[in-house]
Amino acid sequence: MARKRTGPTWEPAPQDLQDALLAQNPWWVDDRVPEIHAPPIERPLAALVERRIWHDEPRRFQIILGPRRVGKTTVLFQTVRHLLGRGIPSQRILWLRLDHPLLTRIPLGHLVDATIRERHSTPSEPLYLFLDELTYAEDWNLWLKTFYDEARPVRILGSSSSAAELRKSHYESGIGRWDEQYLAPYLFGEFLALLGKPIPIPIEANLADTLDACIRNPPRLNGAGEMRRRFLLTGGFPELLLPIQKSNQDETTLLLQSQQVLRNDAVERAIYKDIPQAYGLDSPRMLERLLYTLAGQIGGILSPKSICENLDGLSQPTFDRYLSYLIQSFLVFTLDNYSGSELATQKRGRKLYFVDGAVRNAALQRGTGPLNDTDEMGLLRENLLASHLHALSQQSQVRLYYWRDKNEEVDLIYDHPEKPLVFEIASSAGHHRKGLRALLARHKRFDGRCYLVYPDAVAVRPAESSDRIGTLPLDLLLLAVGAQAERDLGRRLQ
């Protein structure tokens, strides 16, 4: 939960507050956003969310969620730049970084109402309010509810690195008042575009049709494998990807640098700051030990009983609670076992993946180990595709599963209601197809929808294969998933 005051309300001296606000709102001085805050290369969400708050139809506040270091603050700054470009006066744009030590002690409503009065804001000339790390403000949800219900002349774009505070006890406050926009780590296609090496992908109404279009007119993937390997090891975080543009550093250097940054910023800040702040967790060391244990089990089926036995002192209810913290902090996600029945699905074990495999490497402090371990690289490739499909599912609202029945298993099921897809990740064409065949025998709706995916595959439709199982190059599938995620985001935010 948010911090509670234990004594009288403290407020900074007016000059201290003015200095803090001026430092956070540099456009008040020269009507521009410094490029260090808003790089010219934008992720798709920046322009889309700006249009949403500009038109504000239907009226909604917007909150960007995602892992630490994924670029949420940058999207907010780029949105400010878009608004200035539309001619919005800089004085009508207020940025509040709510984990700032001065601002954590002042009620959010006091700051906002004072600015509304000072700027003479009206519904036709509203205040554009940017709330970075929104959930650090005390009673933030009640203030947002008040701003909305009392029709304050504000349009709000906020950010948070933890979904916990947004969803734990404030669900009812948010209904009809704000929308959540998920910002994933960079996807592979975005990474290639960032390097100035984009590979265009034909985009259709859904992923199945997009893959068909890609197979009919396959894009040239020259050099994609090498770049995918670098991307996989470094992680999809902007500050780690941008140096690749300007550097010829070897894989080892890039890997070690990314692990150091991600361990400090993505792992330790989530474990020792975000989660304790959201849940009042006094001793996060057991949570850290659990994360390390899970990092050694990516792609595996979770056994809470076994994990609790290995982590002496961890009960299963605590395991369930701690796992939910890690999910809500965008470190990991889990997949249910597909059964065709929602009731049966919830009764079976879950598989675990990291939102970005590089965070897993950082948590384990693997160093250069993944470079020389073919089995581990295989698991990281599986995690890479799973995380891409997870990012797509956040935009398309299509459920993602795995499937296992006795000794037969399939890695990933993208359960689109009309055109579902099944993917088995492999290292070569010699990978067995027993799991895919068993799934087809049990669930006829996947006929003509199953693919074996590996790095050097030739794209073949399932209908053109004797066993009704197609093949796809991993890089092509990653690019198609990323392109589809961008399309579905745009369609949702129109």
Buried (B, 14 or more C-beta within 10 A) or exposed (E): EBEEEEEEEEEBEEEEBEEBBEEBBBBBEEEBBEEEBBBEBBBBBBBBBBBBBBEBEEEBBBBBBBBBBBBBBBBBBBBBBBBBEEEBBBBBBBBBBBBBEBBBBBBBBEBBBEBBEEBEBEEEEBBBBBBBBBBBBBBBBEBBBBBBEEEBBBBBBBBBBBBBBBEBEBEEBBEEBBBBBBBBBBBBBBBBBBBEEEBEBBBBEBBBBBBBBBBEEEBEBEEBEEBBBBBBBBBBBBEBBBEBEEEEBEBEEBBBBBBEBBBEBBBBBBBBBBBBBBBEBEEBEBBBBBBBBBBEBBBEBBEBEEBBEEBEEBEEEBBEEBBBBBBBBBBBBBBBBBBEEEEEBEEBBBBBBBBBBBBBBBBBEBEBEBBEEEEBBBBBBBBBBBBBBBBBBBBBEBBBBBBBBEEBBBBBBBBBEEBBBBBBBBBEEEBEBEBBBBBBEBBEEBEBBBBBBBBEBEBBBBEEBEEBBBBBBBBBBBBBBBBBBBBBBBEBBE
